[in-house]
Structure formats: structure tokens, C-alpha cells
Amino acid sequence: MSVYTKTMTAQQIKELEKKLVRFEKRKTPPYAYYQYKSSECVITAYTSGKVVFQGEGARSYADITSACDDKIAEYFPQAGSDEVGTGDYFGPVVVCACLVNPADASFLQELHVTDSKAMKDEVIRQIGPSLCKRLTHSILILNNADYNRVHESDNMVSIKCKLHNQAYVHLKRKANGLPASIIIDQFVQEKSYYRYLSGQPEIIHGIHFETKAEGKYLAVAAASVIARYAFLHACDKMQQDYDFIFPKGAGKQVDAAIIRFVEQFGKEELPKVAKLHFANTKKALSL
């Protein structure tokens, strides 16, 4: 079964329904505006703005929206990757690469999977286990001690490039290959990405780089949610180990937390929980 997904505005979804009136209107699923069925395709418009075409004729039926502006198309199967933790002083850097097959699209739509930054952590904690169980994925967690060691020779961009590549290497092995559609939420230009990977034992090519991809491709969105779930789990463990609350981000509340942490555990413990090159270290400790 083929699955084809587009993101549309509420007005575009309303206009689309006018083109579907000749088809059978089915019972509206949860969180959807409507669902129609033809002999070759089921078309569901969700309140999230996603319109999903399922069936042998999905591609051709999706073409009826060709007159709509700002459409985003998704082809399945697809692999996507994203990272979290790079903007957080405390906690690891986590990269996830995820495979989404045609049968997974509706599952992800029903869970309202989108960019993890647009989702509450409580929701991510709830659906994270289901995503991990359902989807073939690879998670790489670079803890703070290793991050600080690696950062002595590699900058943040270099670290991210190598983690994304390695996540895809692992995903390729798990899935016995990668699909034609591979997407990275772009954080660096393609040429620079591959330059940073020079000398790596295995390099995954054929990747599509696109900004804000986590809001456009289900595989990238799913990867961002799984990565965030793993990040939260790692932070939970760190909090339990130290019986200390580590704030997210890198704002003033983090500066205050650094001072409290050093007072309780000493400077020698800070590299185990923090990214030391952040400006917060110097500000908080006047180094």
C-alpha cells in the first residue's frame, strides 16, 4: 500500500473536500476533519494540517491538490534524523535516525507526531515508548564526559555530522538497507557535512538536506521525538544520580544551577553533567 502525505492550510483542506464529494464519505476518525474513500485510495484530512492518501492510487489522487500552494509531499518509505541536546548546557547530545514505512504513516498521524520542539515533554514521555517499539531506529547518546573530550578536537557541527552519519550506518544495518528517501534536518551545508565526515570508515550518501524538516517529514519528526525521549530519560537518570535538578536550556537559571552544583559536588564533577565550552561556565564560575 502506498502512502502520500501533504501539509495543507485549513482553507486548502476545505477546498480539497469540494473535489472529493464524488467519493464515499466515511466516519470521521479522531482528530480529523473528514475521510473519503474511492476504489483505490482513502483520503484523510487531519486537524494538524496533514492530509494522508493511502492505497494503490495514493500518488495519483494526491495530484488533485496540485493547485494548492505551500504543499509538502512525503514519500514512503523514508528515513530521517534529528538531534537534541545541543542547546542544553546540562545533559547529553542525542541523535536519532528513524525509518518510516507506509504502514507507519497513519500510526504517527494519530499520535500527532511532529517536531519535538512543538510538543510538550509530558506527551513525548507518553508516546516515546510506542515509537521506539514500532519504528526501526538508531539512537546515539554522547554523554557529557565524552562530549567534552571529543570537543577538544571537534567543534559542535563536526560532532553532529559524525553522529548523524553513524546513526544512519547503524540504521542501515538494522533495516538491511536504507530507502531512497533520506532526510536530515539541515544544520550545515551538504558540502561541509561530507567534509566533516572525511576519514570516517563508512559514509552514508544520497541524503536530502532541508531546514525545518522535522515539521515536513514524518521520519524526521519521529526521529526528533525519539531523540527527545532518550534525552529526557538520560536527564532523569542524571537527576537521580545526583539528587539535583538540572534545568534545560542555557539561560540564567542554568548559571544559578552551575553555582549550586559546584558548591555541592565540586568542579571536578561538572564535566560529567555539562558541556563546558558553553559561555555559562565562564559566567557562573568567573573563569
C-alpha positions as CSV (number, residue, x, y, z in Angstrom):
1,M,0.0,0.0,0.0
2,S,1.3,3.4,-0.9
3,V,1.1,6.4,1.4
4,Y,1.4,10.0,0.3
5,T,1.2,12.9,2.8
6,K,0.9,16.6,2.3
7,T,0.7,19.5,4.8
8,M,-2.1,22.0,3.9
9,T,-3.7,25.0,5.5
10,A,-7.2,24.8,6.8
11,Q,-8.5,26.7,3.8
12,Q,-6.7,24.3,1.4
13,I,-8.2,21.3,3.3
14,K,-11.7,22.9,2.9
15,E,-11.1,23.4,-0.9
16,L,-9.9,19.8,-1.2
17,E,-13.1,18.5,0.2
18,K,-15.0,20.1,-2.6
19,K,-13.0,17.9,-5.0
20,L,-13.8,14.8,-3.0
21,V,-17.6,15.0,-2.9
22,R,-18.0,12.3,-5.6
23,F,-16.3,9.7,-3.3
24,E,-17.7,7.8,-0.3
25,K,-17.6,9.9,2.8
26,R,-16.6,7.7,5.8
27,K,-16.9,8.1,9.5
28,T,-14.5,10.9,10.6
29,P,-11.6,9.5,12.6
30,P,-10.4,11.2,15.8
31,Y,-8.5,14.5,15.2
32,A,-9.6,14.6,11.6
33,Y,-11.8,17.0,9.6
34,Y,-13.0,14.2,7.2
35,Q,-12.2,11.0,5.5
36,Y,-13.2,9.9,1.9
37,K,-12.7,6.6,0.1
38,S,-12.5,5.8,-3.6
39,S,-11.9,2.4,-5.1
40,E,-8.1,3.0,-4.9
41,C,-7.5,5.4,-2.2
42,V,-8.5,6.6,1.3
43,I,-8.0,10.3,1.9
44,T,-7.9,11.6,5.5
45,A,-7.6,15.3,6.4
46,Y,-6.3,15.8,10.0
47,T,-6.8,18.8,12.2
48,S,-3.0,19.0,12.4
49,G,-2.9,20.1,8.7
50,K,-1.7,16.8,7.4
51,V,-3.6,15.1,4.6
52,V,-2.9,11.4,4.1
53,F,-3.5,9.5,0.9
54,Q,-3.5,5.7,1.4
55,G,-3.9,3.0,-1.2
56,E,-2.6,1.9,-4.6
57,G,-3.8,5.1,-6.2
58,A,-2.4,7.4,-3.4
59,R,0.1,9.2,-5.7
60,S,-2.3,9.9,-8.5
61,Y,-5.1,11.0,-6.1
62,A,-2.8,13.3,-4.3
63,D,-2.3,15.1,-7.6
64,I,-5.7,16.7,-7.2
65,T,-4.2,19.0,-4.7
66,S,-1.6,20.2,-7.2
67,A,-3.3,23.6,-7.4
68,C,-2.8,24.2,-3.7
69,D,0.1,26.4,-2.6
70,D,2.7,25.6,0.1
71,K,2.2,21.8,-0.2
72,I,4.7,19.4,1.3
73,A,4.9,15.9,-0.1
74,E,6.1,12.8,1.7
75,Y,7.2,9.6,0.1
76,F,7.4,6.3,1.9
77,P,9.5,4.5,3.0
78,Q,11.7,7.3,4.2
79,A,14.5,7.7,6.8
80,G,15.1,10.8,8.7
81,S,17.3,12.0,11.5
82,D,17.5,14.8,14.1
83,E,19.4,15.8,17.2
84,V,18.5,17.2,20.6
85,G,20.6,18.5,23.5
86,T,22.9,20.7,21.5
87,G,21.4,23.8,23.0
88,D,21.3,22.5,26.6
89,Y,24.2,23.1,28.9
90,F,23.3,20.1,31.0
91,G,22.7,16.7,29.6
92,P,24.0,14.7,26.6
93,V,23.7,15.2,22.8
94,V,21.3,12.7,21.3
95,V,20.9,11.8,17.6
96,C,18.3,9.5,16.2
97,A,17.8,8.1,12.7
98,C,14.4,6.6,12.1
99,L,12.8,4.6,9.3
100,V,9.1,5.2,8.5
101,N,7.3,2.7,6.3
102,P,4.0,3.2,4.5
103,A,2.1,1.4,7.2
104,D,3.6,3.6,9.9
105,A,2.2,6.9,8.5
106,S,-1.3,6.7,10.0
107,F,0.1,5.5,13.3
108,L,2.2,8.6,13.5
109,Q,-0.6,10.9,12.4
110,E,-2.9,9.5,15.0
111,L,-0.3,10.3,17.7
112,H,0.1,13.8,16.3
113,V,3.9,13.3,15.9
114,T,5.6,16.5,14.7
115,D,8.7,18.5,15.6
116,S,9.6,17.6,19.2
117,K,10.2,21.3,20.0
118,A,6.5,21.8,19.3
119,M,5.4,19.0,21.7
120,K,5.2,19.0,25.4
121,D,7.7,16.8,27.2
122,E,4.9,15.1,29.1
123,V,3.4,14.0,25.7
124,I,6.8,12.9,24.5
125,R,7.3,10.8,27.6
126,Q,3.9,9.1,26.9
127,I,4.3,8.3,23.2
128,G,8.1,7.7,23.2
129,P,7.9,4.1,24.2
130,S,5.4,3.4,21.5
131,L,7.5,5.0,18.8
132,C,10.6,3.1,19.9
133,K,8.7,-0.2,19.8
134,R,7.0,0.4,16.5
135,L,9.7,2.1,14.4
136,T,13.1,0.8,13.3
137,H,15.5,3.4,14.6
138,S,19.1,4.0,15.9
139,I,19.9,6.3,18.9
140,L,23.3,7.6,19.7
141,I,23.8,9.3,23.1
142,L,27.0,11.2,23.6
143,N,27.3,11.7,27.4
144,N,28.9,14.9,28.8
145,A,32.2,13.4,29.7
146,D,32.8,12.0,26.2
147,Y,31.4,15.2,24.6
148,N,33.9,17.4,26.5
149,R,36.7,15.1,25.5
150,V,35.7,15.0,21.8
151,H,35.0,18.7,21.7
152,E,38.7,19.4,22.4
153,S,39.4,18.4,18.7
154,D,35.9,18.6,17.1
155,N,33.5,21.5,17.1
156,M,29.8,21.1,17.7
157,V,29.0,20.9,13.9
158,S,31.6,18.2,13.4
159,I,30.3,16.2,16.3
160,K,26.7,16.4,14.9
161,C,27.8,15.4,11.4
162,K,29.6,12.3,12.7
163,L,26.7,11.3,15.0
164,H,24.2,11.6,12.2
165,N,26.3,9.6,9.8
166,Q,26.9,6.9,12.4
167,A,23.2,6.8,13.3
168,Y,22.4,6.1,9.6
169,V,25.2,3.4,9.5
170,H,23.5,1.6,12.4
171,L,20.0,2.1,10.9
172,K,21.2,0.6,7.6
173,R,22.4,-2.5,9.4
174,K,19.2,-2.8,11.5
175,A,16.9,-2.3,8.4
176,N,19.1,-4.3,6.0
177,G,19.4,-1.2,3.9
178,L,18.1,2.4,3.6
179,P,15.3,3.8,1.4
180,A,15.9,6.1,-1.5
181,S,14.4,9.0,0.6
182,I,16.8,10.0,3.4
183,I,16.4,13.4,5.1
184,I,18.4,15.4,7.6
185,D,17.1,18.5,9.3
186,Q,19.7,20.7,7.9
187,F,22.2,22.3,10.3
188,V,25.1,22.6,7.8
189,Q,25.5,22.8,4.1
190,E,25.8,19.5,2.3
191,K,29.4,20.0,1.1
192,S,30.5,20.9,4.6
193,Y,28.7,17.9,6.1
194,Y,30.6,15.5,3.9
195,R,33.9,17.4,4.5
196,Y,33.5,16.9,8.2
197,L,33.0,13.1,7.6
198,S,36.3,12.8,5.7
199,G,38.2,9.8,7.0
200,Q,35.1,8.1,8.5
201,P,35.1,4.3,7.9
202,E,31.6,4.3,6.3
203,I,29.8,7.3,4.9
204,I,26.1,7.4,4.0
205,H,25.4,9.3,0.8
206,G,22.2,10.3,-1.0
207,I,20.9,12.4,1.8
208,H,18.4,15.3,1.3
209,F,19.2,18.3,3.5
210,E,16.3,20.6,4.3
211,T,15.7,23.2,7.0
212,K,12.8,22.7,9.4
213,A,12.5,19.2,8.0
214,E,11.1,17.9,11.4
215,G,7.9,19.8,10.6
216,K,7.7,18.5,7.0
217,Y,8.7,14.8,7.0
218,L,7.3,12.2,9.3
219,A,10.6,10.3,9.6
220,V,12.5,13.4,10.8
221,A,9.6,14.3,13.1
222,A,9.6,10.8,14.6
223,A,13.4,10.9,15.0
224,S,13.2,14.2,16.8
225,V,10.6,12.8,19.2
226,I,12.6,9.6,19.9
227,A,15.7,11.6,20.4
228,R,14.0,14.0,22.8
229,Y,12.5,11.0,24.7
230,A,16.0,9.5,25.1
231,F,17.4,12.9,26.2
232,L,14.7,13.2,28.8
233,H,15.4,9.7,30.1
234,A,19.1,10.4,30.3
235,C,18.5,13.7,32.2
236,D,16.1,11.8,34.6
237,K,18.9,9.3,35.4
238,M,21.4,12.2,35.9
239,Q,19.0,13.9,38.2
240,Q,18.5,10.6,40.2
241,D,22.3,10.0,40.4
242,Y,23.0,13.5,41.9
243,D,19.6,14.2,43.5
244,F,19.9,17.5,41.8
245,I,17.5,19.4,39.4
246,F,19.2,20.2,36.1
247,P,17.4,23.0,34.2
248,K,17.0,22.7,30.4
249,G,18.5,25.2,28.0
250,A,21.3,27.7,28.7
251,G,19.7,30.7,30.4
252,K,20.1,32.4,33.7
253,Q,18.5,29.6,35.6
254,V,21.4,27.4,34.3
255,D,24.0,29.8,35.6
256,A,22.5,29.6,39.0
257,A,22.3,25.8,38.9
258,I,26.0,25.6,38.0
259,I,26.9,27.5,41.1
260,R,24.7,25.3,43.3
261,F,26.1,22.1,41.6
262,V,29.7,23.1,42.1
263,E,29.1,24.1,45.8
264,Q,27.5,20.6,46.4
265,F,29.7,18.3,44.3
266,G,32.8,20.3,43.3
267,K,34.2,21.5,40.0
268,E,35.6,18.1,39.2
269,E,32.1,16.7,38.7
270,L,30.9,19.4,36.3
271,P,32.4,17.8,33.2
272,K,30.3,14.7,33.8
273,V,27.0,16.6,33.6
274,A,27.7,19.7,31.5
275,K,29.0,21.0,28.1
276,L,31.9,23.0,29.5
277,H,32.6,25.2,26.4
278,F,29.2,26.9,26.8
279,A,29.6,30.5,27.9
280,N,27.6,29.6,31.0
281,T,30.6,28.0,32.6
282,K,32.7,31.2,32.5
283,K,29.7,33.4,33.5
284,A,28.8,31.3,36.5
285,L,32.3,30.5,37.8
286,S,34.0,33.7,36.6
287,L,36.7,31.6,34.9
